[in-house]
Amino acid sequence: PPSFANFLPGGNAEAFAAVKALAAGEATDTGVMLWGAPGAGKTHLLRAAVAAVRARGGAAMFVAESGELLAQDPRTLAEQDVVAIDGIDRAAPEAQARMFTLFNGLREHGGHLLVASRLPLAALPLREDLRTRLGWGLVYELTPLADADKPAALAAYAQARGFRLADEVIGYLLAHGRRDMGALIGMLVALDRH
């Protein structure tokens, strides 16, 4: 499962530290936004933050799609320590209105909103009032792991699954397959099953 322990920050050390601080209850900003290309680790960090908040006894919720907000009780959401919403770049107008209300509710209760998007804040097709609220907090671009960092990430993932991955196999995977981390991890899962 995604955790802070199995996330390799690469060039994202500052964003990683900010999300860890938020999950630990040490953040002063109501919101933190992560944006970047698919496979950069946005969903991993959102899920890791929710797990860390729950591990310390806090209330946290992960929302995979912003549309799922409409099915949730707004009062229950606003009482969470952290609400993590993935894919806000695909939010419909109704979900954007709910996020705006949620941000204000979390701010009143001392909670935090952690969101992820494929697009930067300025390019998001959001209501202006929601864009402004998100801009009050921290905004970080997550960049995918550099190719030089991927062998260590693959070896660590394999070790966590209980097997050793030879350097030749790592080299082959990086030379002959897709090199985004999602695809590489998928190949490791298939190798492990095999």
Buried (B, 14 or more C-beta within 10 A) or exposed (E): EBBBEEBBBBBBEEBBEBBBBBBBBEBEBBBBBBBBEEBBBBBBBBBBBBBBBBEEEBBBBBBEBBBBBEEBEEEEBBBBBBBBBBBBBBBEEEBBBBBBBBBBBBBEBEBBBBBBBBBEBEEBEBBEEBBEBBEEBBBBBBBBBEEEBBBEBBBBBBEEEEEEBEEEBBEEBBEEEEBBBBEBBEBBEEBEEE
